[in-house]
Amino acid sequence: MNETIVAEIEECSRLSQAGQISFGEVVQRLIKAGVERYHADYSRAETTYYLPNEETLVIPLKVAQPALGETFSAEEVQASVRGAQRGEVLYPEFVRRTKLAGCVGYFVLLTGKCVQYLGRRGEIHTEWFPGAPVAPAGQ
């Protein structure tokens, strides 16, 4: 992977995990760097970034890690997302809240303009980026 892209991903991850950059800023910077999607895996405490050419980069997730909640709550995940969108919830707190809500991780689909949050029993909650087109029926 190109060194400039690696440096930008690492910087976005560092700033995000330190609570020094918003989700919107991360999204804009990663899109500009050419990242297609990324997967935050709470169980493995890592995030994998994917480029369109199938190159990947794995970055450790070093924010405080409470135990995963037993029951997935899409409502609690959504409340955390809304807080992040308003700039009230930065990444360390977001991870804490979504883990307690039973989320095991999520996929940010930059080209698809959505995030899919996953529960341990196969639950999926999709949040569309503000201004993204309405999802097709059944999705």
Salt bridges, closest charged atoms under 4 A:
GLU8 OE2 - ARG29 NE 2.55
GLU11 OE2 - ARG14 NH2 3.04
GLU36 OE1 - ARG37 NH1 2.55
GLU46 OE2 - ARG44 NE 2.84
GLU70 OE2 - ARG120 NH1 3.76
GLU70 OE1 - ARG121 NH2 3.65
GLU88 OE1 - ARG86 NH2 3.06
GLU93 OE2 - ARG96 NH2 2.71
GLU93 OE2 - ARG97 NE 2.93
GLU127 OE1 - ARG82 NH1 2.64
GLU127 OE2 - HIS125 NE2 2.69
